[in-house]
C-alpha cells in the first residue's frame, strides 16, 4: 500500500499509532484499517528492538503491538520497556491467547488485547477506550503529583514556622557580631572588611530564605479586587527598570485588545509576575527577547470556570532540560546556585496561582527558551 | 543627657552585641536583663527611656512582660520596641494591641535599630 501523506495540521489532530507487526501483509492490513478509522500511522516496526527505538523517536499516542516478532525481543518485552521508559499505552494485537501468554502480557499493563482476525469496529472501540483511559491516567497522575507537592509545601511551611525563630536568633547574633568586628577591625585590614561584608551578606541571604519559607506556612487569605492583568504586568515590568539592567533584552508585549478583569490578590499576583519575569530575564544573560502576551482561552476539561485568562511570559534563553522540568516546582530546586537562587520562587508562584483557582504551567525547549503560562479564571 | 535603654532578651550574646554596637554609635546607656521578671524589676527601678523587648523567653514571656509594664503606672509611659525572632502576624497583632511602640524582626542592622529607637524616642518625648 502506498504511504499516506498527512499535512502537519492533520497530523496534529489525528492520533498517532505505531504499528508493530512482523508480517508484511498483516501490517498493511492494520495500517489500512487505521487510516479508514481516522488515525495516523506514525511508523511501523517489525522487531521488538525496532519498536522500542521508534517509540522513543516518534513518541506516538499508542503502540499497536504484535506479540510474536522477529528477533530476540518479543512484543511483551518491548511493551514493558516502552511503558516504563516513555509512558506510551500499548494495545496487543495478536493471534495468540493462551494462558501463559496472557499472564505475561498482563504484567505490562496493556490498555487492550485484540485477537486476530479483528474488524474495524472492534479495533476502533478498543483504541478509543485505550487512548481515553491513558489520557485520564495521565490527568490522575498529574493531580496526584500536585497533591503530593501541595502537601509537601504545607509540611514545609509547618516545619519552617516551628524553626524560624530558632534560626533568626543566631542570625541576629551573627549580624551583631559582624557589625561589632567591622567597627573594630575593618580599618586595620581591607581583607577583613571584605570577609565581614561576605558574612553579613550570607546572614541576609539566610534570613531571606527563612522569610520565604515562612510564606508557605501562612494561611493564604486572599484580598481580592478587580484587576486588569495588563496593567499589573506593566506595573511589574516597571520595577525591573531599577533592579535589573535590561540593556540587551528586547521586550515585546501583545496584550488582549478587549478589556479583561480578574478577581485577584494584587500583591500575591504581582509577586508571581515578578518571579516569572525575573526568571525569564535571568535566563538571558547575553540578551534575547522577552515576550509577554495576554489572551482569553476557552475553558479546558481541567477547569470549571466559564472563561479563562492566560498570561504568557516567554523568553529566548537557554531553556530547561526535560529532567529539570519535572522538578521545577519542587521547593529548593534551583539551577541558579551561582546567582544565589533559593529555589522557592516557582514553587511559591505555583502555590499562589493555585490559591486563585488557577494554574501555572511551564513549557520549555532546551536551547530555544521557556514559556510560563499563568491560567486564571475570569470573575 | 544620656538616654537609658533596657534590653530584655534571654540571648546573652545578642544582648552583648546590641549593647556594644549601639553604644559605639550613640550616647545611649545600655542595661541588660536576660529574664522577663528581671526586666520588669529593672524597668521599675531604673525607669529607662526605652525598652527593647524579646518575645520568646523562658519564664515570663515578652508579651506578658509588655502587658505588665503597660499596666503599671510606674512603667506605662516607657516606650517599648519588640525586638524578636517571631515573624508572625499573630504575635505582631498581640504586641501592637498591648501598646508596644514598634515591632522589629531579628536580625536587624545596628543603624536600622538606632534609627527606630531614635524615631520612637522623638515621638514619645
Interface residues (C-beta under 8 A of the other chain):
Chain A: X161 X164 X165 X166 X167 X168 X169 X171 X172 X173 X174 X175 X176 X177 X179 X180 X183 X203 X204 X207 X210 X211 X214 X218
Chain B: X11 X13 X14 X16 X17 X18 X20 X21 X24 X56 X84 X85 X86 X87 X88 X89 X105 X106 X107 X108 X109 X110
